[in-house]
Amino acid sequence: LARFAFIPVTDTVFYLLGSGEYDELGLVDVLRVIIQVLRDVLGKAPSAGLLLDKYTKLCLVVDEVINEGLLEAVDKEAIKKGIKGKAAWE
């Protein structure tokens, strides 16, 4: 059974699709962490233009949270620490 959640932020809507043990509330919690980390990393609320300009940062954050389809990190500080050690091409 697939579930999805979305959160609008400025002019962007973040979607997350999941299945298995994650219900809609769990997906919303993961999305909130992703958005909070993006705010910290980008220095302001993510918008469409900013995300296009900083697409690499977006990819690093998502890659740190979701690895090969599995949820890995949902701790804000752990995510930020993890992306500091990665280069954009890894």
Buried (B, 14 or more C-beta within 10 A) or exposed (E): EEBEBEBEBEEBEBEBEBEEEBEEEBBBBBBBBBBEBBEBBBEEEBBEEBBEEBEEBBEBBBBBBBEEEEBEBBEBEBBBEBBEEEEEEE
